[in-house]
Amino acid sequence: MKYLTMKTIAAAALAALASGAGADQSGHAIDREGAVKSPAAPETRAAFDILAAHVQRTGRTVTFRMTTNGTAGAERPEPSGALGGAPVLSYVWPTTLGPEAVGFEPATGILALAATSHPDFDDTPLFDENGDGDLGNDGDDWHSHWVVLVPSEGCGPGALAVRDIPEGAQPRLPATWPGLPIFIDSPGYTPRFDGPEIALTVGLAEPGAFDGMAYDGVTAALRVDANLHAPLLCVSDVFDVASGDLSLPGRME
């Protein structure tokens, strides 16, 4: 499979610049009308106990927010020391957008935006999140992905996985695809943390690109398959779902 080129690096840089331009960055999801609200759950880890999820468009930007019952982003996975079996923690906004909306092959699964942390590997080869000059050592820092999720019995009964790319297949993929054999994009949107709140702002090529989008909020753990075989990346534990039933009741404002 081909890896990234100067053309994709330029595309990534433009996407990263767009992600912070013109967005309404004030206020928490829980304070916003139309947010998907969720009651506090004392048995859930506070940093992943969702109180509200919200998505708002402002011109050519869309901001995804999630309010938690603790300090968002305060917890990160303990490293396992290897890629096989590596743990991932995530804040996720599943959507009703078609995967083609961000450059994936159409009709291939559920398109979701995610913020993730995973100390055992780096999957953002265009970006230096920790600013130390090394592009390949900052998977532990919270960063963004678009992913396509599909049901996968290989991950367990009723479980989801990030869609695999079979050997030899050449599906349509975003310009900032990081070269992994799964439907994942590393667009460079920077997560912002404000106490209980996490927010991600996405730049749009066209103002109406996300028209009609519905969404939900999920916090979850994922795990790389210990044998690195399909499915490569499984959802291993769901901590909380804003709607309670993954019905995607939110409507972008």
C-alpha positions in Angstrom: 0.0 0.0 0.0 1.3 3.5 -0.7 2.3 5.9 2.0 2.0 9.6 2.2 3.3 12.1 -0.4 4.1 15.8 -0.5 0.6 16.3 -2.0 -1.1 14.7 1.0 1.2 16.7 3.4 0.0 19.9 1.8 -3.6 18.8 2.1 -3.1 18.0 5.7 -1.6 21.4 6.4 -4.6 23.1 4.9 -7.0 21.0 6.9 -5.2 21.7 10.1 -5.3 25.5 9.4 -9.0 25.3 8.5 -9.9 23.4 11.7 -9.3 26.5 13.9 -10.7 29.2 11.7 -13.9 31.0 12.5 -15.3 28.4 15.0 -17.5 29.3 17.9 -15.1 28.0 20.6 -16.9 29.3 23.7 -19.3 27.4 26.0 -19.7 23.7 27.0 -22.0 21.1 25.4 -24.1 20.8 28.5 -25.0 24.5 28.3 -26.1 24.4 24.7 -29.7 24.0 23.5 -30.2 20.8 21.5 -27.4 18.9 23.1 -27.8 15.2 23.7 -27.9 15.0 27.5 -27.0 12.0 29.6 -27.4 11.6 33.4 -24.3 11.2 35.6 -23.3 7.6 36.2 -21.3 7.3 39.4 -20.1 3.8 38.4 -18.5 5.1 35.2 -15.0 6.6 35.2 -15.6 10.3 35.6 -13.4 11.5 32.7 -15.5 9.2 30.4 -18.9 9.7 32.0 -20.8 11.8 29.4 -23.1 14.5 30.5 -23.8 16.1 27.1 -22.7 15.9 23.4 -23.3 18.7 20.9 -22.3 19.6 17.3 -22.6 23.1 15.9 -21.8 24.6 12.5 -20.4 28.2 12.2 -19.8 29.1 8.5 -17.2 26.7 7.2 -16.4 25.0 10.5 -18.2 22.4 12.6 -17.4 22.0 16.3 -18.0 18.7 18.1 -18.2 19.0 21.9 -18.6 16.6 24.8 -19.0 17.4 28.5 -18.0 14.8 31.0 -18.5 14.3 34.7 -14.8 14.7 35.4 -11.8 16.2 33.7 -11.8 15.4 30.0 -8.6 14.0 28.7 -7.1 13.5 32.2 -6.8 9.7 31.8 -4.6 8.1 29.2 -3.9 4.4 28.6 -1.1 2.6 30.4 1.4 1.4 27.7 1.5 -2.3 27.0 4.9 -2.2 25.4 3.9 -3.6 22.0 1.6 -2.9 19.1 -0.3 -6.2 19.4 -2.7 -5.7 22.3 -2.1 -2.0 22.6 -4.9 -0.1 24.4 -6.6 3.0 23.1 -8.9 5.4 24.9 -11.3 7.6 22.9 -14.0 10.2 22.8 -16.2 9.5 19.8 -19.0 11.2 17.9 -20.8 8.7 15.6 -22.6 10.4 12.8 -25.1 9.7 10.0 -22.7 11.1 7.4 -21.7 8.8 4.5 -18.0 7.9 4.7 -17.5 9.7 1.4 -18.2 13.0 3.1 -14.5 13.0 4.3 -13.0 11.0 1.5 -13.7 7.3 2.3 -15.3 4.7 0.0 -19.1 5.2 0.1 -21.4 2.9 2.0 -18.7 1.2 4.0 -19.9 1.7 7.6 -20.6 4.3 10.3 -18.5 7.5 10.0 -17.3 8.8 13.3 -15.0 11.5 14.5 -12.8 10.5 17.4 -10.2 11.9 19.8 -7.8 9.2 20.9 -4.7 8.5 23.0 -2.5 5.4 22.7 1.1 5.4 24.0 2.3 2.2 22.1 2.1 3.6 18.6 1.8 6.7 16.5 -0.8 7.0 13.7 -0.4 10.7 12.8 2.7 10.7 10.6 2.2 14.2 9.4 1.9 15.9 12.8 4.2 16.5 15.7 1.7 16.8 18.6 4.3 17.1 21.3 6.5 19.5 19.4 9.8 17.7 19.9 10.7 17.4 16.2 9.9 13.7 16.0 6.7 12.9 14.0 6.6 9.3 15.3 6.6 9.4 19.1 3.4 11.2 20.2 0.5 8.7 20.0 0.0 9.3 23.8 -1.0 12.9 23.1 -4.7 13.3 22.4 -5.3 13.6 18.6 -8.1 13.3 16.1 -9.2 10.7 13.6 -12.1 10.0 11.3 -12.9 6.3 11.3 -15.4 4.0 9.7 -17.0 1.6 12.1 -18.5 -1.8 11.2 -20.0 -4.7 13.2 -17.3 -7.4 13.8 -18.0 -10.7 15.5 -14.2 -11.1 15.5 -14.2 -8.5 18.2 -16.9 -10.2 20.2 -20.7 -10.6 20.0 -22.3 -7.4 18.9 -19.0 -5.5 18.9 -17.7 -2.9 16.5 -14.3 -2.5 14.8 -12.6 0.0 12.6 -13.2 -1.4 9.1 -10.2 -3.3 7.8 -8.6 -3.0 4.3 -8.0 -6.5 2.9 -4.6 -7.1 1.3 -4.7 -6.0 -2.4 -7.9 -3.9 -2.0 -7.7 -0.2 -3.0 -10.7 1.6 -1.6 -11.1 5.3 -1.8 -9.3 6.9 1.2 -8.8 10.5 2.5 -5.6 12.4 1.5 -4.4 12.2 5.1 -4.9 8.4 5.5 -1.9 7.4 7.6 -1.1 4.2 5.7 -2.6 1.7 8.1 -4.7 -1.1 6.6 -7.9 0.2 8.2 -10.5 2.9 7.3 -8.9 5.7 9.4 -7.9 9.3 8.6 -5.5 11.5 10.6 -6.7 15.0 9.6 -4.8 17.0 12.3 -7.7 18.6 14.1 -6.4 19.5 17.6 -8.6 18.5 20.6 -9.2 21.3 23.0 -9.7 20.6 26.7 -11.5 22.9 29.2 -12.1 21.1 32.5 -14.9 18.7 31.8 -15.1 19.5 28.1 -13.4 18.2 25.0 -14.0 19.9 21.7 -12.8 19.3 18.1 -13.3 21.8 15.3 -13.5 20.5 11.6 -13.0 22.7 8.6 -15.3 22.2 5.6 -14.5 22.6 2.0 -18.2 23.5 1.4 -20.5 25.1 4.0 -23.3 22.6 3.3 -21.1 19.5 3.4 -22.6 18.2 6.6 -26.2 19.2 6.0 -28.7 16.9 7.8 -26.1 15.2 9.9 -27.3 13.5 13.1 -24.9 12.4 15.8 -24.4 10.9 19.3 -21.6 10.8 21.8 -19.6 7.8 23.0 -16.6 7.1 25.2 -14.8 3.9 24.7 -11.7 1.8 24.9 -10.3 0.1 21.8 -7.5 -2.5 21.5 -5.2 -3.6 18.7 -5.6 -7.3 17.9 -2.9 -9.2 19.7 -2.0 -11.0 16.5 -2.4 -8.0 14.2 -4.9 -9.9 12.2 -8.3 -8.7 10.9 -10.0 -7.1 12.7 -7.0 -4.9 13.4 -8.7 -2.5 15.8 -11.6 -3.5 18.0 -13.9 -1.5 20.3 -13.2 -3.5 23.4 -15.3 -1.6 26.0 -18.0 1.1 25.8 -17.9 3.4 28.9 -20.9 5.6 28.1 -23.3 6.5 25.3 -24.9 10.0 25.4 -28.3 8.8 24.1 -28.1 5.5 26.1 -28.9 3.5 23.0 -26.7 4.8 20.1 -29.8 6.2 18.4 -28.0 9.3 17.1 -30.7 11.7 18.3 -28.6 14.9 18.0 -29.1 17.2 15.1 -26.3 19.6 14.0 -27.2 23.2 14.7 
